[in-house]
Amino acid sequence: MTSVLRTGDVVRIDEHVHAVRGGDTNWVIVKEGDSAVLIDTGYPGDRERLLASLAAVGVAPGALAAVLVTHAHNDHLGSAERLRAAHGTPVLMHEDEVPHARRDFLHQVSVGQVLARAWRPGVAPWALRALRAGGTAHLPVADPRAFPADGPLDLPGAPVPVHSPGHTRGHCAYLLPRSGVLVSGDALVTGHPTSRTRGPQLLPGMFHADRARARDSLAALEAVDADVLVPGHGPVHHGSAGDAAAMARERADRRAR
């Protein structure tokens, strides 16, 4: 994937929060003063774009207070270990996601599952891009850490983890209460190259470790008070994050009938 930032790749939500569009995955930079936190990191192949996005908002990689991980799939974890190894940046996540990030196991869509659906619109082109970007690379984090305490984290933006399992066991969204932003990872998206649906939705079923649990976790996101949704995939959504989660649940239920 290209390492050059394209026009519109960095979306300013407010003076502190910037959403960034990578190859097929988004990440978020939260900056306060001289410090910042990065929520997700894109694919391994997004590394140069990631560094360019930090530079674009005036953040040096060594100034990152932490990397927060929504979940440990390669398209979200791609540069986390490199930042940790190079700068000592803590890589934080829900305790249930720690062994996944260490690669004690891997709950990720398999090549076989993708091949079985390669005839569907968008699947084959997306799969080729994912392979080229490092989607099947071995990417353990050597020292992943669980959140040190419940509630808001002592980091720029005071992010509040929202456990939303199903996509993976330890998936977490993050509420940025000072900015009214919900960073939803893959628990709630607004688009994906393999989906013909536009707007708030669950990812297609093959991507979830437990789709029924992913659907149930939308209830936790419905309860969040935020008026901007930054998903792991798809464009930024302006409007109630709770309403977006309810819409995704209704769509999931219609497909299940």
N, C-alpha and C positions, 0 to 999 in steps of 0.2 A: 504494500500500500504506500502511496505517496507520503513523504514526510513533510511536505509543504502545507502550511495552513491555507485553507481556501477562504474566500470571502464568506463571511457568515458562520465560520466554524466556532468562533468564540462569541457567545451570547451573554451580554451583561444583564443580569437579573436586577441587581442593585449595586451600590458601591462596594459591597463586600463579596457578592456571589457571582461567579461566572460559570456558565454551562459550556462545555466544549464537545463538539462533534468529532469523533475519531473516524476510523474506517467504517465500521458498522456499529460502534458502541460509543456511548457518551461517558464523560467524567465531569467532575465539578471541582472548582477551585474556590475555597472560602478564605478570604484574606482579611486580616485585621492588623493594622499597623505594619510592623516588620515581619510578622509571622503569618503562616497560612496552613491550611489543611487541605489535603487532596482526597476526594472521595472517588475511589476506583482509578484505574490507570490505563484502560483499553487493552488491546492486544499487544503482544511483544513487538509486532511490526509497527505499532503506533508510537514507539518510543520517541522518535525525533519530533513527531507532531506533539506529543505530550510535553517535551522540553520546550518546544516553540510556544506552546500555549501558556506555560508558566512564565516565560520571558515576556509574552505579550501583555500580561497583567502585572508585571514587575515583581515576580517571585523567583528567587534563586532556589534551585533544588535543595541546597543545604539549609534553607530557611524553613523548610516544611517541618511543622511540629509533629505531624503524623500522617500516615496514609490510612484512611478508613476504607474497609473492604465491605461492599454489600454482600458479596459471596465469592467463592474461590474458583470460578470458571476462568479459563485462560483469557477470555476477551475482557475481563474486568481486573485480572490480577497481573497483567502482562509485564509491568515494570516495577511491581512492588518490591521484589527481592533485590533488584538492582539498586533501587533507591535506599533500601535498608543497608545493603552491603557497602555502598559508596559513601553514604552520609550518616549512617546510624539512625535513619528515620524509623520510628516504631510503626509496625504494621498491625493495626487493631481490627478486631472483628468479634462477633458473638462467639461465646465459648464453644458452641456446637460446630462452628465453622473452622476452628483451629486445626483439628486433625485433617480436615479436607485441604486446608492451605498447606499443611506439611506434606500432603500427598500420601498420608496413611491409607487413603482410599481416594477414588475419583468418581464422583457422581456427575457425569457429563454425557451429553448425547453422543452415542457411539457412531462410528463410521458406518456400521451396518444399518442403524436406524436411518441415517441420512440417505444412504444408497437406496433403501426401500422406498423412499419418498422423493427420489430425484426427479421423477416425472412431474411433480407438482410445480406450478409456476413459481419461479424465484429460488427454488431450493438449490439446484445445481450451480448457478452463478454465485450464490451466497457461499456455498460449501467451498468452491474454488478460492474465493477471496479469503475465507477463514483459514484454509490450509496454508496459503501464501503468507498470511499474517502471523502464523504460529499457533493456530487454534488447537493443534494436537501436540505441541511441544511439552516437554516435561518441565514444569515450572514450580517446584516446591519453594515455599518460603521457609528459610532456615529457623527463624525465631518468630512465628506468628504469636500474637498476644491477645488474650481475651480482654474485654473492657474492664478497667480497674474497679468500677463500681456501677451500681444501677443509676439511672437517671441521666441528666445532661453531662456530657463530657467536658472536662476542663481544657477546651481547645477553641481556636477561633470559630466564632459562630455558635458556640455552646450546643453542638449537635446532640440530638436525643435519638438514640437507637430505637427502632421500632421492629421488634422481632416479627418476621413475616415468613415463616418456613413453608416449604412445599417445593419451590424451585430448587432449593437445597435445604438441608436440615437446619442450617444456621443462618439462612438469609436474613439480612437486616436492611430495612430502609432507614433513612435519617431525616429527621425533622430539624430544620434550621429555624427556630422560633423567632429569632430577631428579624428575619427576612421573610417569614411566612412561606418558606419553600419546603417542599417534601422531595427528597431525592429517593426515588423508589426502586432503583436497581431493576431487577427482572421480576419483581413481584407484581409490577404494574407498568405496562409500556404503552406507547402511543403509536407504534408501528414496528414492523420488522420486514426485511426483504423476503421472508418466506410466508408472509401473511398478506392477504388482499384486503384486510380490514384496516381502516384508518381511524385513529382516535383511541381513547382508553380501552385496553384489552389485556387479557392474559396472553402470554406467548403461546404458540402452538404446543400441543400436548407433548410432543417428543422431547421438548427441552426441559420438562419438569421431572424431578425425582419422584414427586408425589403430586399429581395434578389436583386431586381432590383437596389436599391440604393447601395447595397454592390458592385454590378458589376460596377456601375458608379464611385464609389469611387476609383476603381483601377487606374483611370486617375490621381488622385492626387499622387498615389505612383509611377506611371510611370515617373512623373516629378522629382522625388527625385534622387539626385546624391549620390549614395552609391554603393559600390562594394561587400558588404556582407549583406545578408538578414538573420535575426534571426526571424523566425516565432513563433507564439504561439503554433503551432503544427507541428511536422515534423523536419527533420534535418536542420542544418545551410546550407544555399545556398551561395556558392562562385561564384560571377559573378554579373553583373549589376542588381540592384534591380528593375530598370525601365524596363529592358527586362523581368525580372521575372513577373512583374505585367502585362505586355503586353501579355505574354504567358498565364497567368491565365485568362485574359479577352477573349482571343481567344478560350480557352477551354470552358469557360462559354457560349460563343456565339454558339459554335458547339453543345453543349448539348441542347441549347434552340431551335435549328432548328427542 
